[in-house]
Amino acid sequence: MGSVLISSASGYSNNIVFAVIVSSLTGYLIGCINLSYMIARLKGFDIREHGSGNAGASNVIITVGKKAGAFVALFDIFKAFFAIKIMHAFFPSVFIVGAVTAVAVILGHIFPFYMGFKGGKGFASLGGSILALDYRIFFVLLIMTIFVVFITNYVCFGPTSVSAIFPLVYGYAYRGSGGVHAMFILFIATVAIIYRHMENFRRIREGNELKFSFLWNRKAEADRFGIENDDGTTYPFEMEDDGVIRHKEV
């Protein structure tokens, strides 16, 4: 009887290890699919050298357009969502597989191997991960994010605050099912997301960060940065190596 219990426990332990390995690799590879980078390459430029310098949906809005940016954002959300759902389907008895996959997708998005480990900032993938893990928490944090972004007028405060709050909320909500373990795993993504936004915080201090209101009031931001445009209708921006935003030659 004892040998049967030991064998069963060993099998479950091996199942957890296997699930973590598979979900980590799968999540990372799916996360590495960076649509913003691919779209920019098709248009003949490296998105990391234009606009805000970020390989993500927000910079696609700046450099390509709102529709393309919205499409990229949805893609990044649902690549995380489906990666987690697929891994849950494969390993339904391993609770932490969702958190492991979420972190792996976000790390893949932020540090894609084929882009020299310089990808996006993980906001949309974080959103897709939260949606897959618990849609109720997703909608609560979505409202909070909208509030924070509109109050501060800077997008970067949204993902950084959510990345710090979500592990705590998720860990507490599922504390009886392995939520504490999942919480510590999710904090890995928190560290990565905050690290990728340190540059944004620096630019805010220096007054060089584009405000969220840029989406509907490009002229105000153009005036703030002293950018003039001949046609008076569009205001293309370029971020130089020193972090200063200047007029982009088109």
C-alpha atoms as an extended CHARMM CRD file, in Angstrom:
* protein
*
       250  EXT
         1         1  MET       CA              0.0000000000        0.0000000000        0.0000000000  PROA      1               0.0000000000
         2         2  GLY       CA              2.8440000000        2.3550000000        0.9460000000  PROA      2               0.0000000000
         3         3  SER       CA              4.6750000000        1.6670000000       -2.3040000000  PROA      3               0.0000000000
         4         4  VAL       CA              1.5050000000        2.4680000000       -4.2600000000  PROA      4               0.0000000000
         5         5  LEU       CA              1.1570000000        5.8360000000       -2.5020000000  PROA      5               0.0000000000
         6         6  ILE       CA              4.8250000000        6.6480000000       -3.0870000000  PROA      6               0.0000000000
         7         7  SER       CA              4.4830000000        5.6920000000       -6.7500000000  PROA      7               0.0000000000
         8         8  SER       CA              1.3490000000        7.8240000000       -7.0920000000  PROA      8               0.0000000000
         9         9  ALA       CA              3.0150000000       10.8280000000       -5.4440000000  PROA      9               0.0000000000
        10        10  SER       CA              6.0890000000       10.4170000000       -7.6330000000  PROA      10              0.0000000000
        11        11  GLY       CA              3.9080000000       10.2410000000      -10.7450000000  PROA      11              0.0000000000
        12        12  TYR       CA              2.0730000000       13.4180000000       -9.7720000000  PROA      12              0.0000000000
        13        13  SER       CA              5.3760000000       15.1730000000       -9.0730000000  PROA      13              0.0000000000
        14        14  ASN       CA              6.7240000000       14.1080000000      -12.4550000000  PROA      14              0.0000000000
        15        15  ASN       CA              3.5120000000       15.3310000000      -14.0690000000  PROA      15              0.0000000000
        16        16  ILE       CA              4.0010000000       18.7770000000      -12.5180000000  PROA      16              0.0000000000
        17        17  VAL       CA              7.5990000000       18.9690000000      -13.7340000000  PROA      17              0.0000000000
        18        18  PHE       CA              6.6020000000       17.8860000000      -17.2270000000  PROA      18              0.0000000000
        19        19  ALA       CA              3.6910000000       20.3510000000      -17.2850000000  PROA      19              0.0000000000
        20        20  VAL       CA              5.9390000000       23.2280000000      -16.1770000000  PROA      20              0.0000000000
        21        21  ILE       CA              8.5620000000       22.4110000000      -18.8250000000  PROA      21              0.0000000000
        22        22  VAL       CA              6.0330000000       22.0730000000      -21.6660000000  PROA      22              0.0000000000
        23        23  SER       CA              4.0120000000       25.1520000000      -20.6790000000  PROA      23              0.0000000000
        24        24  SER       CA              7.1830000000       27.2200000000      -20.2520000000  PROA      24              0.0000000000
        25        25  LEU       CA              8.5480000000       26.3300000000      -23.6840000000  PROA      25              0.0000000000
        26        26  THR       CA              5.1780000000       26.6100000000      -25.4340000000  PROA      26              0.0000000000
        27        27  GLY       CA              4.3240000000       29.8940000000      -23.7420000000  PROA      27              0.0000000000
        28        28  TYR       CA              7.7010000000       31.4350000000      -24.5090000000  PROA      28              0.0000000000
        29        29  LEU       CA              7.6370000000       30.4710000000      -28.1950000000  PROA      29              0.0000000000
        30        30  ILE       CA              4.0850000000       31.7750000000      -28.6270000000  PROA      30              0.0000000000
        31        31  GLY       CA              5.0370000000       34.9600000000      -26.7920000000  PROA      31              0.0000000000
        32        32  CYS       CA              7.9420000000       35.4580000000      -29.1980000000  PROA      32              0.0000000000
        33        33  ILE       CA              5.5030000000       36.0060000000      -32.0790000000  PROA      33              0.0000000000
        34        34  ASN       CA              5.7940000000       39.7850000000      -32.2850000000  PROA      34              0.0000000000
        35        35  LEU       CA              3.3080000000       41.0750000000      -34.8510000000  PROA      35              0.0000000000
        36        36  SER       CA              4.3500000000       44.7160000000      -34.4370000000  PROA      36              0.0000000000
        37        37  TYR       CA              7.8980000000       43.8340000000      -35.4750000000  PROA      37              0.0000000000
        38        38  MET       CA              6.6870000000       41.7810000000      -38.4380000000  PROA      38              0.0000000000
        39        39  ILE       CA              4.3030000000       44.4640000000      -39.7180000000  PROA      39              0.0000000000
        40        40  ALA       CA              7.0260000000       47.0980000000      -39.4910000000  PROA      40              0.0000000000
        41        41  ARG       CA              9.4890000000       44.8440000000      -41.3270000000  PROA      41              0.0000000000
        42        42  LEU       CA              6.9590000000       44.3790000000      -44.1270000000  PROA      42              0.0000000000
        43        43  LYS       CA              6.7870000000       48.1600000000      -44.3730000000  PROA      43              0.0000000000
        44        44  GLY       CA             10.5700000000       48.3730000000      -44.5620000000  PROA      44              0.0000000000
        45        45  PHE       CA             11.6220000000       49.5490000000      -41.1040000000  PROA      45              0.0000000000
        46        46  ASP       CA             12.5160000000       48.2980000000      -37.6370000000  PROA      46              0.0000000000
        47        47  ILE       CA              9.8210000000       49.4710000000      -35.2430000000  PROA      47              0.0000000000
        48        48  ARG       CA             12.3760000000       49.6130000000      -32.4120000000  PROA      48              0.0000000000
        49        49  GLU       CA             14.1250000000       52.4620000000      -34.2270000000  PROA      49              0.0000000000
        50        50  HSD       CA             11.0240000000       54.6010000000      -34.7170000000  PROA      50              0.0000000000
        51        51  GLY       CA              8.3240000000       56.2220000000      -32.6260000000  PROA      51              0.0000000000
        52        52  SER       CA              8.6790000000       55.3020000000      -28.9650000000  PROA      52              0.0000000000
        53        53  GLY       CA             11.2160000000       52.5980000000      -29.7690000000  PROA      53              0.0000000000
        54        54  ASN       CA              8.9550000000       49.8630000000      -28.3760000000  PROA      54              0.0000000000
        55        55  ALA       CA              8.0080000000       46.7480000000      -30.3430000000  PROA      55              0.0000000000
        56        56  GLY       CA              4.3880000000       46.7840000000      -29.2600000000  PROA      56              0.0000000000
        57        57  ALA       CA              0.8640000000       47.8380000000      -30.1620000000  PROA      57              0.0000000000
        58        58  SER       CA              1.1680000000       51.3930000000      -28.8090000000  PROA      58              0.0000000000
        59        59  ASN       CA              4.1300000000       52.0990000000      -31.0780000000  PROA      59              0.0000000000
        60        60  VAL       CA              2.3000000000       50.6050000000      -34.0540000000  PROA      60              0.0000000000
        61        61  ILE       CA             -0.3710000000       53.2500000000      -33.4490000000  PROA      61              0.0000000000
        62        62  ILE       CA              2.3360000000       55.9150000000      -33.5200000000  PROA      62              0.0000000000
        63        63  THR       CA              4.2870000000       54.6180000000      -36.5270000000  PROA      63              0.0000000000
        64        64  VAL       CA              1.6780000000       52.8410000000      -38.6700000000  PROA      64              0.0000000000
        65        65  GLY       CA             -1.8340000000       53.7820000000      -37.5720000000  PROA      65              0.0000000000
        66        66  LYS       CA             -4.6620000000       53.1900000000      -35.1060000000  PROA      66              0.0000000000
        67        67  LYS       CA             -6.2430000000       50.2430000000      -36.9440000000  PROA      67              0.0000000000
        68        68  ALA       CA             -2.9560000000       48.3780000000      -37.2330000000  PROA      68              0.0000000000
        69        69  GLY       CA             -2.2220000000       49.1420000000      -33.5930000000  PROA      69              0.0000000000
        70        70  ALA       CA             -5.6050000000       47.8280000000      -32.4550000000  PROA      70              0.0000000000
        71        71  PHE       CA             -5.0900000000       44.6410000000      -34.4710000000  PROA      71              0.0000000000
        72        72  VAL       CA             -1.6590000000       44.0760000000      -32.9090000000  PROA      72              0.0000000000
        73        73  ALA       CA             -3.0690000000       44.6840000000      -29.4220000000  PROA      73              0.0000000000
        74        74  LEU       CA             -5.8170000000       42.0830000000      -29.9690000000  PROA      74              0.0000000000
        75        75  PHE       CA             -3.2860000000       39.6210000000      -31.3410000000  PROA      75              0.0000000000
        76        76  ASP       CA             -1.0310000000       40.0430000000      -28.2970000000  PROA      76              0.0000000000
        77        77  ILE       CA             -3.9890000000       39.6490000000      -25.9430000000  PROA      77              0.0000000000
        78        78  PHE       CA             -5.2700000000       36.4840000000      -27.5490000000  PROA      78              0.0000000000
        79        79  LYS       CA             -1.9080000000       34.8120000000      -28.0910000000  PROA      79              0.0000000000
        80        80  ALA       CA             -1.5650000000       34.8050000000      -24.2940000000  PROA      80              0.0000000000
        81        81  PHE       CA             -5.2090000000       33.8580000000      -23.7600000000  PROA      81              0.0000000000
        82        82  PHE       CA             -5.1310000000       30.8370000000      -26.0640000000  PROA      82              0.0000000000
        83        83  ALA       CA             -1.6910000000       29.6830000000      -24.9170000000  PROA      83              0.0000000000
        84        84  ILE       CA             -2.9660000000       29.4640000000      -21.3400000000  PROA      84              0.0000000000
        85        85  LYS       CA             -6.2380000000       27.7820000000      -22.3260000000  PROA      85              0.0000000000
        86        86  ILE       CA             -4.3900000000       25.2000000000      -24.4180000000  PROA      86              0.0000000000
        87        87  MET       CA             -1.9870000000       24.3640000000      -21.5910000000  PROA      87              0.0000000000
        88        88  HSD       CA             -4.9030000000       24.1360000000      -19.1480000000  PROA      88              0.0000000000
        89        89  ALA       CA             -6.5620000000       21.6540000000      -21.5110000000  PROA      89              0.0000000000
        90        90  PHE       CA             -3.4050000000       19.5360000000      -21.6470000000  PROA      90              0.0000000000
        91        91  PHE       CA             -2.7280000000       19.6490000000      -17.8950000000  PROA      91              0.0000000000
        92        92  PRO       CA             -6.0990000000       20.2260000000      -16.1610000000  PROA      92              0.0000000000
        93        93  SER       CA             -4.8990000000       18.8250000000      -12.8230000000  PROA      93              0.0000000000
        94        94  VAL       CA             -1.8590000000       21.1050000000      -12.5120000000  PROA      94              0.0000000000
        95        95  PHE       CA             -3.1460000000       24.4370000000      -11.1710000000  PROA      95              0.0000000000
        96        96  ILE       CA              0.0660000000       26.4400000000      -11.5750000000  PROA      96              0.0000000000
        97        97  VAL       CA              0.3120000000       25.6740000000      -15.3000000000  PROA      97              0.0000000000
        98        98  GLY       CA             -1.7660000000       28.7700000000      -16.0400000000  PROA      98              0.0000000000
        99        99  ALA       CA              0.5760000000       31.0720000000      -14.1450000000  PROA      99              0.0000000000
       100       100  VAL       CA              3.6490000000       29.4120000000      -15.6510000000  PROA      100             0.0000000000
       101       101  THR       CA              2.2920000000       29.7970000000      -19.1890000000  PROA      101             0.0000000000
       102       102  ALA       CA              1.2980000000       33.4040000000      -18.5310000000  PROA      102             0.0000000000
       103       103  VAL       CA              4.7860000000       34.3130000000      -17.3430000000  PROA      103             0.0000000000
       104       104  ALA       CA              6.3860000000       32.4430000000      -20.2510000000  PROA      104             0.0000000000
       105       105  VAL       CA              4.2440000000       34.2530000000      -22.8570000000  PROA      105             0.0000000000
       106       106  ILE       CA              5.0120000000       37.6410000000      -21.3140000000  PROA      106             0.0000000000
       107       107  LEU       CA              8.7390000000       36.8850000000      -21.1570000000  PROA      107             0.0000000000
       108       108  GLY       CA              8.6250000000       35.6890000000      -24.7660000000  PROA      108             0.0000000000
       109       109  HSD       CA              6.9630000000       38.9330000000      -25.8100000000  PROA      109             0.0000000000
       110       110  ILE       CA              9.4590000000       41.0690000000      -23.8820000000  PROA      110             0.0000000000
       111       111  PHE       CA             12.5870000000       39.0210000000      -24.6370000000  PROA      111             0.0000000000
       112       112  PRO       CA             12.1450000000       37.2980000000      -28.0550000000  PROA      112             0.0000000000
       113       113  PHE       CA             15.2900000000       35.3650000000      -28.9910000000  PROA      113             0.0000000000
       114       114  TYR       CA             15.2160000000       36.3090000000      -32.6980000000  PROA      114             0.0000000000
       115       115  MET       CA             15.0060000000       40.0280000000      -31.9060000000  PROA      115             0.0000000000
       116       116  GLY       CA             18.0960000000       40.0920000000      -29.7510000000  PROA      116             0.0000000000
       117       117  PHE       CA             15.8650000000       39.7320000000      -26.6570000000  PROA      117             0.0000000000
       118       118  LYS       CA             14.4990000000       43.2460000000      -27.1970000000  PROA      118             0.0000000000
       119       119  GLY       CA             10.7660000000       43.0110000000      -27.7680000000  PROA      119             0.0000000000
       120       120  GLY       CA              7.6710000000       44.7010000000      -26.4110000000  PROA      120             0.0000000000
       121       121  LYS       CA              6.6570000000       45.6110000000      -22.8850000000  PROA      121             0.0000000000
       122       122  GLY       CA              4.0660000000       42.9120000000      -22.2240000000  PROA      122             0.0000000000
       123       123  PHE       CA              0.9500000000       44.9960000000      -21.4550000000  PROA      123             0.0000000000
       124       124  ALA       CA             -1.4170000000       43.3030000000      -23.9210000000  PROA      124             0.0000000000
       125       125  SER       CA             -0.0260000000       39.8450000000      -23.1420000000  PROA      125             0.0000000000
       126       126  LEU       CA             -0.5170000000       40.5480000000      -19.4380000000  PROA      126             0.0000000000
       127       127  GLY       CA             -4.1250000000       41.4720000000      -20.1800000000  PROA      127             0.0000000000
       128       128  GLY       CA             -4.6930000000       38.2860000000      -22.1520000000  PROA      128             0.0000000000
       129       129  SER       CA             -3.1570000000       36.2590000000      -19.3440000000  PROA      129             0.0000000000
       130       130  ILE       CA             -5.4350000000       37.8050000000      -16.7240000000  PROA      130             0.0000000000
       131       131  LEU       CA             -8.4540000000       37.2470000000      -18.9750000000  PROA      131             0.0000000000
       132       132  ALA       CA             -7.5740000000       33.5560000000      -19.3280000000  PROA      132             0.0000000000
       133       133  LEU       CA             -6.8510000000       33.0090000000      -15.6340000000  PROA      133             0.0000000000
       134       134  ASP       CA             -9.9300000000       34.8000000000      -14.2800000000  PROA      134             0.0000000000
       135       135  TYR       CA            -12.2020000000       36.9890000000      -16.4050000000  PROA      135             0.0000000000
       136       136  ARG       CA            -13.7590000000       38.5810000000      -13.3080000000  PROA      136             0.0000000000
       137       137  ILE       CA            -10.4140000000       39.8820000000      -12.0990000000  PROA      137             0.0000000000
       138       138  PHE       CA             -9.6880000000       40.9810000000      -15.6750000000  PROA      138             0.0000000000
       139       139  PHE       CA            -12.6910000000       43.3110000000      -15.8470000000  PROA      139             0.0000000000
       140       140  VAL       CA            -12.0380000000       44.7860000000      -12.3970000000  PROA      140             0.0000000000
       141       141  LEU       CA             -8.4000000000       45.4890000000      -13.2650000000  PROA      141             0.0000000000
       142       142  LEU       CA             -9.3840000000       46.7860000000      -16.7080000000  PROA      142             0.0000000000
       143       143  ILE       CA            -11.5390000000       49.4650000000      -15.0770000000  PROA      143             0.0000000000
       144       144  MET       CA             -8.6960000000       50.2600000000      -12.6850000000  PROA      144             0.0000000000
       145       145  THR       CA             -6.2220000000       50.5230000000      -15.5820000000  PROA      145             0.0000000000
       146       146  ILE       CA             -8.4450000000       52.8870000000      -17.5470000000  PROA      146             0.0000000000
       147       147  PHE       CA             -8.8420000000       55.0510000000      -14.4540000000  PROA      147             0.0000000000
       148       148  VAL       CA             -5.0900000000       55.1230000000      -13.7330000000  PROA      148             0.0000000000
       149       149  VAL       CA             -4.1340000000       55.8930000000      -17.3360000000  PROA      149             0.0000000000
       150       150  PHE       CA             -6.6700000000       58.6930000000      -17.7050000000  PROA      150             0.0000000000
       151       151  ILE       CA             -5.7580000000       60.2390000000      -14.3430000000  PROA      151             0.0000000000
       152       152  THR       CA             -1.9860000000       60.1190000000      -14.9510000000  PROA      152             0.0000000000
       153       153  ASN       CA             -2.2160000000       60.6300000000      -18.7490000000  PROA      153             0.0000000000
       154       154  TYR       CA              0.6230000000       58.1360000000      -19.1740000000  PROA      154             0.0000000000
       155       155  VAL       CA              0.0710000000       54.5870000000      -20.4370000000  PROA      155             0.0000000000
       156       156  CYS       CA              3.0520000000       53.0900000000      -18.5780000000  PROA      156             0.0000000000
       157       157  PHE       CA              1.3680000000       53.4650000000      -15.1800000000  PROA      157             0.0000000000
       158       158  GLY       CA             -1.3670000000       51.0460000000      -16.3050000000  PROA      158             0.0000000000
       159       159  PRO       CA              0.6370000000       47.8740000000      -16.9450000000  PROA      159             0.0000000000
       160       160  THR       CA              3.0990000000       48.4320000000      -14.1010000000  PROA      160             0.0000000000
       161       161  SER       CA              0.3760000000       48.8970000000      -11.4800000000  PROA      161             0.0000000000
       162       162  VAL       CA             -1.6760000000       45.9620000000      -12.7830000000  PROA      162             0.0000000000
       163       163  SER       CA              1.3760000000       43.6810000000      -12.9750000000  PROA      163             0.0000000000
       164       164  ALA       CA              2.0190000000       44.3560000000       -9.2790000000  PROA      164             0.0000000000
       165       165  ILE       CA             -1.5820000000       44.0500000000       -8.1000000000  PROA      165             0.0000000000
       166       166  PHE       CA             -2.7420000000       41.0290000000      -10.1070000000  PROA      166             0.0000000000
       167       167  PRO       CA             -0.4640000000       38.3910000000       -8.4720000000  PROA      167             0.0000000000
       168       168  LEU       CA             -1.6790000000       39.4660000000       -5.0350000000  PROA      168             0.0000000000
       169       169  VAL       CA             -5.3510000000       39.3850000000       -6.0170000000  PROA      169             0.0000000000
       170       170  TYR       CA             -5.0170000000       36.0760000000       -7.8680000000  PROA      170             0.0000000000
       171       171  GLY       CA             -3.0210000000       34.4780000000       -5.0630000000  PROA      171             0.0000000000
       172       172  TYR       CA             -5.6240000000       35.4690000000       -2.4910000000  PROA      172             0.0000000000
       173       173  ALA       CA             -8.6050000000       34.4730000000       -4.6550000000  PROA      173             0.0000000000
       174       174  TYR       CA             -7.2020000000       30.9670000000       -5.1960000000  PROA      174             0.0000000000
       175       175  ARG       CA             -5.3280000000       30.5540000000       -1.9220000000  PROA      175             0.0000000000
       176       176  GLY       CA             -6.9090000000       27.1610000000       -1.3150000000  PROA      176             0.0000000000
       177       177  SER       CA             -5.9630000000       25.7510000000       -4.7340000000  PROA      177             0.0000000000
       178       178  GLY       CA             -2.3090000000       26.6690000000       -5.0750000000  PROA      178             0.0000000000
       179       179  GLY       CA             -2.8120000000       30.3890000000       -5.4940000000  PROA      179             0.0000000000
       180       180  VAL       CA              0.1450000000       31.2760000000       -3.2740000000  PROA      180             0.0000000000
       181       181  HSD       CA              2.5220000000       29.3190000000       -5.5220000000  PROA      181             0.0000000000
       182       182  ALA       CA              0.9650000000       30.9360000000       -8.5890000000  PROA      182             0.0000000000
       183       183  MET       CA              1.3760000000       34.3720000000       -7.0030000000  PROA      183             0.0000000000
       184       184  PHE       CA              5.1430000000       33.9990000000       -6.6290000000  PROA      184             0.0000000000
       185       185  ILE       CA              5.4040000000       32.6990000000      -10.1910000000  PROA      185             0.0000000000
       186       186  LEU       CA              3.4180000000       35.6760000000      -11.5210000000  PROA      186             0.0000000000
       187       187  PHE       CA              5.7120000000       38.1010000000       -9.7260000000  PROA      187             0.0000000000
       188       188  ILE       CA              8.4140000000       37.0890000000      -12.2290000000  PROA      188             0.0000000000
       189       189  ALA       CA              6.3410000000       38.8040000000      -14.9190000000  PROA      189             0.0000000000
       190       190  THR       CA              5.8810000000       41.8010000000      -12.6130000000  PROA      190             0.0000000000
       191       191  VAL       CA              9.6390000000       42.2900000000      -12.3620000000  PROA      191             0.0000000000
       192       192  ALA       CA             10.0760000000       41.9500000000      -16.1480000000  PROA      192             0.0000000000
       193       193  ILE       CA              7.2690000000       44.4200000000      -16.9510000000  PROA      193             0.0000000000
       194       194  ILE       CA              8.4760000000       47.0430000000      -14.4750000000  PROA      194             0.0000000000
       195       195  TYR       CA             12.0350000000       46.6150000000      -15.7590000000  PROA      195             0.0000000000
       196       196  ARG       CA             10.8860000000       47.2540000000      -19.3500000000  PROA      196             0.0000000000
       197       197  HSD       CA              9.0530000000       50.4040000000      -18.2610000000  PROA      197             0.0000000000
       198       198  MET       CA             11.9810000000       51.9840000000      -16.3960000000  PROA      198             0.0000000000
       199       199  GLU       CA             12.8470000000       53.8980000000      -19.5520000000  PROA      199             0.0000000000
       200       200  ASN       CA              9.3090000000       55.3400000000      -19.6310000000  PROA      200             0.0000000000
       201       201  PHE       CA              9.6430000000       56.5460000000      -16.0390000000  PROA      201             0.0000000000
       202       202  ARG       CA             12.9480000000       58.1940000000      -16.9120000000  PROA      202             0.0000000000
       203       203  ARG       CA             11.3780000000       59.9770000000      -19.8880000000  PROA      203             0.0000000000
       204       204  ILE       CA              8.4840000000       61.1700000000      -17.7190000000  PROA      204             0.0000000000
       205       205  ARG       CA             10.9610000000       62.7390000000      -15.3000000000  PROA      205             0.0000000000
       206       206  GLU       CA             12.7380000000       64.4000000000      -18.2270000000  PROA      206             0.0000000000
       207       207  GLY       CA              9.4800000000       65.4970000000      -19.8900000000  PROA      207             0.0000000000
       208       208  ASN       CA             10.0550000000       63.4220000000      -23.0510000000  PROA      208             0.0000000000
       209       209  GLU       CA              7.3080000000       60.8160000000      -22.6980000000  PROA      209             0.0000000000
       210       210  LEU       CA              4.2820000000       60.9910000000      -25.0020000000  PROA      210             0.0000000000
       211       211  LYS       CA              1.0470000000       61.4520000000      -23.0830000000  PROA      211             0.0000000000
       212       212  PHE       CA             -1.9600000000       59.1670000000      -23.5020000000  PROA      212             0.0000000000
       213       213  SER       CA             -3.9650000000       62.0980000000      -24.8700000000  PROA      213             0.0000000000
       214       214  PHE       CA             -1.6620000000       61.9050000000      -27.8970000000  PROA      214             0.0000000000
       215       215  LEU       CA             -4.1830000000       59.4190000000      -29.3550000000  PROA      215             0.0000000000
       216       216  TRP       CA             -6.8210000000       62.1080000000      -29.8980000000  PROA      216             0.0000000000
       217       217  ASN       CA             -4.7870000000       65.2960000000      -29.6250000000  PROA      217             0.0000000000
       218       218  ARG       CA             -1.5750000000       64.8740000000      -31.5840000000  PROA      218             0.0000000000
       219       219  LYS       CA             -1.2810000000       68.6310000000      -32.1160000000  PROA      219             0.0000000000
       220       220  ALA       CA             -1.0230000000       69.3160000000      -28.3820000000  PROA      220             0.0000000000
       221       221  GLU       CA              1.8770000000       66.8890000000      -28.0850000000  PROA      221             0.0000000000
       222       222  ALA       CA              3.4670000000       68.3550000000      -31.2190000000  PROA      222             0.0000000000
       223       223  ASP       CA              3.2570000000       71.8080000000      -29.6590000000  PROA      223             0.0000000000
       224       224  ARG       CA              4.6760000000       70.5120000000      -26.3650000000  PROA      224             0.0000000000
       225       225  PHE       CA              7.7140000000       69.1050000000      -28.1550000000  PROA      225             0.0000000000
       226       226  GLY       CA              8.0550000000       72.0840000000      -30.4660000000  PROA      226             0.0000000000
       227       227  ILE       CA              7.3230000000       70.0170000000      -33.5690000000  PROA      227             0.0000000000
       228       228  GLU       CA              6.0210000000       71.7630000000      -36.6540000000  PROA      228             0.0000000000
       229       229  ASN       CA              4.5170000000       70.0980000000      -39.6780000000  PROA      229             0.0000000000
       230       230  ASP       CA              3.9850000000       71.6310000000      -43.0980000000  PROA      230             0.0000000000
       231       231  ASP       CA              0.5700000000       70.1780000000      -43.8940000000  PROA      231             0.0000000000
       232       232  GLY       CA             -0.8610000000       71.0360000000      -40.4750000000  PROA      232             0.0000000000
       233       233  THR       CA             -2.6990000000       67.7280000000      -40.1770000000  PROA      233             0.0000000000
       234       234  THR       CA             -0.2670000000       64.9650000000      -39.1630000000  PROA      234             0.0000000000
       235       235  TYR       CA              2.5220000000       65.0580000000      -36.6410000000  PROA      235             0.0000000000
       236       236  PRO       CA              4.9400000000       62.1490000000      -37.0850000000  PROA      236             0.0000000000
       237       237  PHE       CA              7.2540000000       61.6130000000      -34.1290000000  PROA      237             0.0000000000
       238       238  GLU       CA             10.6930000000       60.0350000000      -33.8870000000  PROA      238             0.0000000000
       239       239  MET       CA             12.5750000000       59.1460000000      -30.7290000000  PROA      239             0.0000000000
       240       240  GLU       CA             16.3090000000       59.7570000000      -30.9610000000  PROA      240             0.0000000000
       241       241  ASP       CA             18.9800000000       57.6940000000      -29.1920000000  PROA      241             0.0000000000
       242       242  ASP       CA             19.0950000000       60.2650000000      -26.3940000000  PROA      242             0.0000000000
       243       243  GLY       CA             15.3820000000       59.6790000000      -25.6850000000  PROA      243             0.0000000000
       244       244  VAL       CA             14.2770000000       63.0520000000      -26.9990000000  PROA      244             0.0000000000
       245       245  ILE       CA             11.2370000000       63.0930000000      -29.2990000000  PROA      245             0.0000000000
       246       246  ARG       CA             11.6870000000       65.0260000000      -32.5200000000  PROA      246             0.0000000000
       247       247  HSD       CA              9.9800000000       65.4230000000      -35.8710000000  PROA      247             0.0000000000
       248       248  LYS       CA             10.2440000000       62.3240000000      -38.0610000000  PROA      248             0.0000000000
       249       249  GLU       CA             11.2680000000       62.9080000000      -41.6380000000  PROA      249             0.0000000000
       250       250  VAL       CA              8.7330000000       61.2760000000      -44.0150000000  PROA      250             0.0000000000
